[in-house]
Amino acid sequence: ADTAIERDIQPPTLNLLSKDDQILDAGDEANVSYQSSEAGQVHEILTSPSGQTVVLNTKSIIAGVTASFGWDGRINGVPVPDGSYRLSITAQDAAGNLSNELSATIAVDRNPPIVSIASPVNGAFLRGSLAMTGTVQDGNLQSYRAIGITSEPKEIVLFSGTDPVSNGGLGLINTTILPDGPTTVRLVASDRFGRTAQMEVSSVIDNTPP
């Protein structure tokens, strides 16, 4: 009698048990947990914000038993730069069937934004429209804004932005919306997780001719 051979064509199913977005702060460890419907091999691939593979794990998994990916934000003991890292998880059973892909984002955020003002400089007399130059950098930058603080005191938003800038133009200051006299120009940046940094310069607005 012929012996029937059953082929396994059913791929395993992966289920994510933890949050698909996690924040990794100083001293923290991200932990992404999941289960597979079948035993086999699981592949965990973590890529950097630039798309480079920084962690590659292959390990056995047991059907219905929770497995996890733990990461402390270091590679070979060295802390990685701030930014959003993507975790991809797939499983393969003994027959070679490939599961669905699980994905999770691990946002590393240990530091506040880097903020500096190159111009205008302290003590400058300002008139008309002029560019503020400097740096706003953060791997998880949310936004930045420049504020004019007058002697009244009153705070007036001068401009805002959302893209990182390195030693370049941050925005245009229209000094005509500010009264003549001493004014503090403050640059404030915040990241997606509530960290803020600021720098300010003292200036004098002078739009009135003698």
Backbone as numpy.savetxt, mean C-alpha at the origin, in Angstrom:
# Nx Ny Nz CAx CAy CAz Cx Cy Cz
-12.65 -61.22 -17.74 -13.50 -60.04 -17.74 -12.61 -58.79 -17.74
-13.08 -57.80 -18.44 -12.32 -56.55 -18.47 -12.45 -55.82 -17.14
-11.37 -55.20 -16.74 -11.38 -54.41 -15.50 -11.51 -52.93 -15.85
-12.55 -52.32 -15.34 -12.79 -50.89 -15.62 -11.82 -50.04 -14.80
-11.24 -49.07 -15.44 -10.33 -48.14 -14.77 -11.00 -46.79 -14.71
-11.20 -46.32 -13.51 -11.83 -45.02 -13.33 -10.77 -43.93 -13.29
-10.98 -42.94 -14.10 -10.07 -41.80 -14.10 -10.61 -40.71 -13.20
-9.72 -40.09 -12.47 -10.09 -38.95 -11.62 -9.96 -37.68 -12.44
-11.10 -37.13 -12.80 -11.09 -35.89 -13.58 -11.67 -34.72 -12.78
-11.97 -34.98 -11.51 -12.58 -33.94 -10.68 -11.49 -33.14 -9.97
-11.37 -31.85 -10.24 -10.33 -31.05 -9.57 -10.68 -30.79 -8.11
-9.70 -30.63 -7.27 -9.97 -30.25 -5.87 -10.52 -28.83 -5.79
-11.23 -28.58 -4.72 -11.78 -27.24 -4.48 -11.12 -26.64 -3.25
-10.61 -25.44 -3.41 -10.01 -24.71 -2.29 -11.02 -23.70 -1.75
-11.08 -23.59 -0.43 -11.95 -22.61 0.22 -11.12 -21.75 1.17
-11.28 -20.44 1.03 -10.56 -19.51 1.89 -11.32 -19.36 3.21
-10.62 -19.49 4.32 -11.25 -19.42 5.64 -10.99 -18.10 6.35
-9.97 -17.38 5.93 -9.62 -16.11 6.57 -9.95 -14.95 5.65
-9.68 -13.73 6.12 -9.92 -12.55 5.31 -9.01 -12.56 4.08
-9.52 -12.03 2.96 -8.72 -12.00 1.74 -7.88 -10.73 1.63
-7.96 -9.86 2.65 -7.06 -8.70 2.70 -6.63 -8.51 4.15
-5.32 -8.45 4.34 -4.78 -8.34 5.68 -3.73 -7.24 5.71
-3.58 -6.63 6.88 -2.61 -5.56 7.08 -1.50 -6.08 7.97
-0.29 -5.93 7.51 0.87 -6.40 8.26 1.62 -5.19 8.82
1.50 -4.98 10.12 2.16 -3.88 10.80 3.44 -4.39 11.45
4.20 -3.49 12.05 5.43 -3.88 12.73 5.12 -4.89 13.83
5.83 -6.02 13.82 5.64 -7.04 14.85 4.50 -7.99 14.59
3.73 -7.76 13.54 2.59 -8.61 13.21 3.02 -9.77 12.32
2.11 -10.72 12.16 2.28 -11.78 11.18 0.96 -12.01 10.48
0.98 -12.02 9.17 -0.22 -12.32 8.40 -0.43 -13.83 8.40
-1.69 -14.25 8.44 -2.00 -15.67 8.43 -3.23 -15.90 7.56
-3.02 -16.57 6.44 -4.11 -16.86 5.50 -4.40 -18.36 5.59
-5.60 -18.71 6.04 -5.96 -20.11 6.23 -6.97 -20.57 5.17
-6.91 -21.86 4.86 -7.75 -22.41 3.79 -7.86 -23.92 3.94
-8.80 -24.53 3.18 -8.98 -25.97 3.16 -9.13 -26.46 1.72
-8.78 -27.72 1.49 -8.94 -28.35 0.19 -9.91 -29.53 0.31
-10.68 -29.76 -0.74 -11.63 -30.89 -0.74 -10.93 -32.22 -0.98
-9.67 -32.16 -1.46 -8.91 -33.38 -1.73 -7.49 -33.24 -1.21
-6.87 -34.39 -0.95 -5.46 -34.39 -0.58 -4.62 -34.14 -1.83
-3.43 -33.64 -1.62 -2.53 -33.40 -2.74 -1.43 -32.43 -2.36
-0.97 -31.70 -3.35 0.07 -30.70 -3.15 -0.54 -29.31 -3.31
-0.09 -28.39 -2.48 -0.57 -27.01 -2.58 0.61 -26.11 -2.88
0.36 -25.11 -3.71 1.40 -24.16 -4.12 1.00 -22.76 -3.63
1.87 -22.14 -2.86 1.66 -20.79 -2.35 2.69 -19.85 -2.98
2.21 -18.84 -3.69 3.10 -17.91 -4.38 2.76 -16.49 -3.92
3.75 -15.81 -3.36 3.58 -14.43 -2.92 4.39 -13.53 -3.84
3.74 -12.52 -4.41 4.42 -11.60 -5.32 4.41 -10.19 -4.75
5.46 -9.45 -5.07 5.63 -8.09 -4.58 4.77 -7.12 -5.39
4.68 -5.85 -4.96 3.92 -4.86 -5.74 4.39 -4.74 -7.18
5.66 -5.04 -7.46 6.19 -4.97 -8.82 6.00 -6.27 -9.60
5.40 -7.29 -8.96 5.15 -8.55 -9.64 6.22 -9.60 -9.48
7.23 -9.33 -8.68 8.32 -10.28 -8.47 7.92 -11.32 -7.42
8.23 -12.60 -7.69 7.95 -13.65 -6.72 8.93 -13.55 -5.56
8.38 -13.41 -4.34 9.23 -13.27 -3.16 9.13 -14.49 -2.23
8.04 -15.24 -2.32 7.89 -16.48 -1.55 7.25 -17.52 -2.46
7.82 -18.72 -2.45 7.28 -19.83 -3.24 7.33 -21.08 -2.37
6.16 -21.58 -1.96 6.06 -22.77 -1.11 5.30 -23.87 -1.82
5.75 -25.10 -1.69 5.01 -26.28 -2.13 4.97 -27.25 -0.96
3.75 -27.68 -0.59 3.62 -28.58 0.56 2.40 -29.47 0.39
2.36 -30.52 1.19 1.25 -31.46 1.13 0.05 -30.89 1.89
-1.13 -31.28 1.44 -2.35 -30.86 2.12 -3.26 -32.07 2.27
-3.99 -32.12 3.38 -4.92 -33.21 3.67 -6.33 -32.71 3.47
-7.16 -33.52 2.86 -8.54 -33.13 2.59 -9.27 -32.75 3.88
-9.90 -31.57 3.85 -10.71 -31.12 4.97 -9.95 -30.63 6.18
-8.63 -30.60 6.12 -7.81 -30.13 7.24 -7.30 -28.73 6.93
-7.46 -27.83 7.86 -7.07 -26.43 7.63 -5.55 -26.29 7.48
-5.15 -25.63 6.41 -3.75 -25.29 6.18 -3.65 -23.76 6.23
-2.43 -23.26 6.36 -2.29 -21.81 6.45 -0.96 -21.35 5.87
-0.97 -20.10 5.43 0.24 -19.41 4.98 0.51 -18.31 5.98
1.65 -18.39 6.65 2.04 -17.37 7.61 3.25 -16.61 7.11
3.24 -15.30 7.34 4.34 -14.46 6.85 4.51 -13.26 7.75
5.78 -12.98 8.11 6.06 -11.86 9.01 6.56 -10.61 8.29
6.44 -10.61 6.97 6.87 -9.43 6.22 8.36 -9.34 6.01
9.05 -10.48 6.11 10.49 -10.51 5.90 10.87 -11.55 4.86
11.93 -11.28 4.15 12.52 -12.23 3.21 13.97 -12.45 3.64
14.28 -13.68 3.99 15.63 -14.01 4.50 16.02 -13.11 5.68
15.02 -12.84 6.51 15.26 -12.04 7.70 15.26 -10.54 7.50
15.09 -10.10 6.26 15.13 -8.66 5.95 13.71 -8.15 5.70
13.27 -7.10 6.40 11.92 -6.56 6.16 11.75 -6.10 4.71
10.60 -6.41 4.13 10.32 -5.99 2.76 9.81 -4.55 2.77
9.88 -3.85 1.63 9.32 -2.50 1.55 7.81 -2.52 1.74
7.26 -1.39 2.23 5.82 -1.25 2.34 5.17 -1.40 0.97
3.94 -1.88 0.97 3.19 -2.04 -0.28 2.24 -3.21 -0.18
1.50 -3.45 -1.26 0.52 -4.55 -1.31 1.12 -5.77 -1.99
1.15 -6.88 -1.28 1.70 -8.14 -1.78 0.53 -9.10 -2.04
0.61 -9.81 -3.16 -0.49 -10.69 -3.57 -0.11 -12.15 -3.34
-1.00 -12.88 -2.65 -0.80 -14.31 -2.40 -1.72 -15.11 -3.31
-1.15 -16.06 -4.04 -1.92 -16.96 -4.90 -1.74 -18.39 -4.37
-2.85 -19.10 -4.20 -2.81 -20.47 -3.68 -3.58 -21.39 -4.63
-2.94 -22.47 -5.07 -3.60 -23.50 -5.88 -3.21 -24.86 -5.33
-4.07 -25.85 -5.59 -3.80 -27.22 -5.16 -3.88 -28.15 -6.36
-3.18 -29.27 -6.26 -3.17 -30.29 -7.32 -3.30 -31.65 -6.66
-4.27 -32.45 -7.15 -4.44 -33.78 -6.56 -3.50 -34.79 -7.22
-3.59 -36.06 -6.77 -2.66 -37.09 -7.24 -2.81 -37.38 -8.72
-3.99 -37.07 -9.27 -4.23 -37.30 -10.69 -3.79 -36.13 -11.55
-3.30 -35.06 -10.92 -2.83 -33.90 -11.67 -3.88 -32.85 -11.91
-5.07 -33.01 -11.35 -6.12 -32.01 -11.52 -5.81 -30.77 -10.69
-5.95 -29.62 -11.32 -5.61 -28.35 -10.67 -6.86 -27.68 -10.14
-6.77 -27.18 -8.92 -7.91 -26.54 -8.25 -8.15 -25.14 -8.76
-9.19 -24.54 -8.21 -9.41 -23.10 -8.37 -8.29 -22.35 -7.65
-8.13 -21.09 -8.01 -7.10 -20.27 -7.37 -7.71 -19.43 -6.25
-7.06 -19.42 -5.11 -7.39 -18.49 -4.05 -6.41 -17.33 -4.10
-6.89 -16.14 -3.84 -5.98 -14.99 -3.81 -6.29 -14.14 -2.58
-5.25 -13.57 -2.05 -5.37 -12.69 -0.88 -4.34 -11.59 -1.01
-4.63 -10.45 -0.43 -3.71 -9.32 -0.43 -3.18 -9.09 0.98
-1.88 -8.99 1.09 -1.24 -8.67 2.37 -0.56 -7.31 2.22
-1.10 -6.33 2.88 -0.57 -4.97 2.80 0.43 -4.75 3.92
1.68 -4.53 3.56 2.72 -4.25 4.54 2.77 -2.74 4.76
2.60 -2.32 6.00 2.57 -0.89 6.30 3.20 -0.66 7.67
4.49 -0.49 7.70 5.21 -0.27 8.95 5.51 1.20 9.20
5.49 2.00 8.15 6.00 3.37 8.26 4.98 4.38 7.77
5.01 5.58 8.34 4.18 6.67 7.81 4.76 7.15 6.49
4.03 7.96 5.75 4.56 8.50 4.49 5.82 9.33 4.72
6.64 9.40 3.68 7.81 10.28 3.68 7.39 11.60 3.03
7.60 12.70 3.73 7.14 14.01 3.26 8.29 15.01 3.39
8.54 15.75 2.31 9.53 16.84 2.38 9.13 17.94 1.40
9.50 19.17 1.74 9.24 20.33 0.88 10.57 20.92 0.46
10.79 20.99 -0.85 12.01 21.62 -1.38 11.79 23.11 -1.62
10.61 23.46 -2.13 10.25 24.86 -2.32 8.73 24.99 -2.22
8.25 26.10 -1.67 9.00 27.27 -1.20 9.79 26.97 0.08
10.77 27.82 0.33 11.61 27.64 1.51 11.10 28.52 2.63
11.58 28.23 3.83 11.20 29.05 4.99 11.57 30.51 4.77
10.62 31.39 5.11 10.87 32.83 5.03 10.66 33.44 3.67
10.22 32.63 2.70 10.04 33.15 1.34 8.83 34.09 1.27
8.93 35.12 0.39 7.80 35.97 0.06 7.12 35.36 -1.16
5.82 35.13 -1.06 5.09 34.43 -2.12 4.05 35.34 -2.73
3.93 35.25 -4.07 2.89 36.01 -4.76 2.48 35.26 -6.02
1.26 35.53 -6.47 0.75 34.88 -7.67 0.62 33.38 -7.51
0.90 32.65 -8.60 0.86 31.18 -8.56 2.28 30.64 -8.65
2.55 29.66 -7.85 3.88 29.05 -7.87 3.76 27.57 -7.52
4.75 26.82 -7.97 4.74 25.37 -7.74 5.37 25.04 -6.40
4.74 24.09 -5.71 5.41 23.48 -4.56 6.11 22.23 -5.06
7.38 22.10 -4.74 8.13 20.91 -5.12 8.60 20.18 -3.87
8.81 18.89 -4.00 9.25 18.10 -2.87 8.96 16.63 -3.10
8.72 15.91 -2.01 8.54 14.46 -2.06 7.38 14.03 -1.18
6.57 13.15 -1.72 5.57 12.41 -0.94 5.65 10.97 -1.40
6.10 10.09 -0.51 6.28 8.69 -0.86 5.69 7.78 0.20
4.98 6.75 -0.25 4.47 5.69 0.64 3.95 4.56 -0.24
4.28 3.32 0.15 3.82 2.18 -0.63 2.32 2.01 -0.60
1.65 2.64 0.38 0.19 2.55 0.49 -0.43 3.95 0.56
0.11 4.87 -0.24 -0.34 6.26 -0.17 -1.83 6.39 -0.49
-2.52 7.12 0.36 -3.93 7.43 0.12 -4.06 8.78 -0.59
-3.48 9.83 0.02 -3.58 11.16 -0.57 -2.65 12.11 0.17
-2.47 13.28 -0.42 -1.75 14.36 0.25 -2.42 15.67 -0.10
-2.15 16.68 0.70 -2.73 18.00 0.44 -1.83 19.08 1.04
-1.90 20.24 0.44 -1.21 21.41 0.98 -2.24 22.36 1.56
-1.93 22.89 2.72 -2.87 23.77 3.43 -2.17 25.07 3.77
-2.85 26.18 3.52 -2.36 27.49 3.95 -3.01 27.87 5.26
-2.21 28.15 6.26 -2.72 28.52 7.59 -2.39 29.99 7.83
-3.41 30.81 7.84 -3.22 32.25 7.95 -3.16 32.68 9.41
-2.89 33.95 9.64 -2.75 34.47 10.99 -4.08 34.62 11.71
-5.21 34.37 11.03 -6.52 34.61 11.66 -6.84 33.75 12.89
-6.60 32.46 13.05 -6.06 31.53 12.03 -7.19 30.91 11.20
-6.85 30.58 10.00 -7.80 29.95 9.10 -7.02 28.99 8.21
-7.58 27.79 7.96 -6.92 26.80 7.11 -7.61 26.75 5.74
-6.82 26.91 4.70 -7.34 26.90 3.33 -6.59 25.84 2.54
-7.32 24.90 1.95 -6.69 23.86 1.14 -6.21 24.47 -0.17
-4.93 24.29 -0.47 -4.33 24.89 -1.66 -4.34 23.93 -2.85
-4.07 22.66 -2.61 -4.16 21.64 -3.66 -4.09 20.27 -2.99
-4.37 19.23 -3.74 -4.28 17.87 -3.21 -3.83 16.92 -4.33
-3.41 15.74 -3.95 -2.96 14.75 -4.92 -3.06 13.36 -4.34
-2.90 12.36 -5.21 -2.99 10.97 -4.77 -1.81 10.12 -5.24
-1.00 10.63 -6.15 0.12 9.85 -6.69 1.43 10.21 -5.99
2.26 9.21 -5.68 3.56 9.51 -5.07 4.41 10.41 -5.96
5.21 11.25 -5.33 6.11 12.17 -6.05 7.47 12.10 -5.39
8.52 12.00 -6.20 9.88 11.99 -5.68 10.66 13.16 -6.27
10.98 14.14 -5.43 11.74 15.31 -5.85 11.16 15.95 -7.11
9.87 16.22 -7.05 9.20 16.80 -8.21 8.09 17.75 -7.80
7.27 18.11 -8.78 6.17 19.02 -8.54 5.02 18.34 -7.80
4.59 18.96 -6.71 3.49 18.41 -5.92 2.16 19.07 -6.27
2.20 20.32 -6.66 0.98 21.04 -7.01 1.24 22.53 -7.09
0.23 23.27 -7.55 0.34 24.73 -7.69 -0.33 25.43 -6.52
0.38 26.41 -5.97 -0.17 27.24 -4.91 -0.66 28.54 -5.52
-1.94 28.81 -5.39 -2.51 30.08 -5.84 -2.58 30.99 -4.62
-1.59 31.85 -4.48 -1.51 32.67 -3.28 -2.59 33.74 -3.21
-3.29 33.99 -4.32 -4.30 35.05 -4.32 -5.53 34.68 -3.49
-5.66 33.39 -3.13 -6.79 33.01 -2.28 -6.44 33.15 -0.80
-5.22 33.62 -0.54 -4.76 33.83 0.83 -4.59 35.32 1.09
-4.87 35.78 2.29 -4.66 37.20 2.59 -3.16 37.50 2.71
-2.80 38.72 2.41 -1.41 39.14 2.61 -1.02 38.98 4.08
0.25 38.64 4.27 0.75 38.52 5.63 1.36 37.17 5.90
1.80 36.94 7.12 2.44 35.67 7.47 1.49 34.49 7.27
2.01 33.44 6.65 1.22 32.24 6.37 2.11 31.01 6.51
1.56 30.00 7.14 2.25 28.71 7.21 1.68 27.81 6.12
2.57 27.25 5.32 2.15 26.30 4.29 2.52 24.91 4.77
1.50 24.08 4.96 1.69 22.75 5.52 1.36 21.68 4.48
2.26 20.70 4.34 2.04 19.55 3.46 1.74 18.34 4.33
0.59 17.72 4.11 0.13 16.58 4.93 -0.14 15.39 4.01
0.40 14.22 4.36 0.16 13.01 3.58 -0.38 11.92 4.50
-1.24 11.08 3.98 -1.80 9.96 4.75 -1.80 8.70 3.89
-1.62 7.56 4.55 -1.68 6.30 3.80 -3.02 5.61 4.03
-3.19 4.45 3.41 -4.49 3.76 3.44 -4.85 3.24 4.83
-3.90 3.25 5.75 -4.15 2.68 7.05 -4.10 3.71 8.17
-4.21 4.98 7.78 -4.37 6.04 8.77 -3.09 6.67 9.28
-1.93 6.23 8.79 -0.69 6.87 9.19 -0.53 8.20 8.45
-0.09 9.21 9.15 0.07 10.53 8.54 1.47 11.08 8.82
1.89 11.99 7.98 3.14 12.72 8.17 2.94 14.11 7.59
3.68 15.08 8.11 3.53 16.44 7.62 4.83 17.21 7.75
4.92 18.27 6.95 6.02 19.22 7.02 5.45 20.59 6.68
6.02 21.61 7.26 5.51 22.95 6.97 6.64 23.95 6.85
6.35 25.03 6.11 7.28 26.14 5.98 6.54 27.44 6.29
7.25 28.39 6.85 6.68 29.71 7.14 6.98 30.63 5.96
6.00 31.40 5.56 6.17 32.30 4.42 5.38 33.58 4.65
5.54 34.52 3.73 4.79 35.76 3.78 4.11 35.95 2.43
2.80 36.07 2.44 2.05 36.33 1.22 2.07 37.83 0.94
2.44 38.20 -0.30 2.57 39.62 -0.64 2.09 39.82 -2.07
0.78 39.99 -2.23 0.21 40.20 -3.57 -0.22 41.65 -3.79
0.01 42.52 -2.82 -0.40 43.91 -2.94 0.81 44.78 -3.33
0.73 45.45 -4.46 1.85 46.30 -4.87 2.02 47.48 -3.91
3.22 48.04 -3.84 3.45 49.19 -2.93 2.68 50.41 -3.41
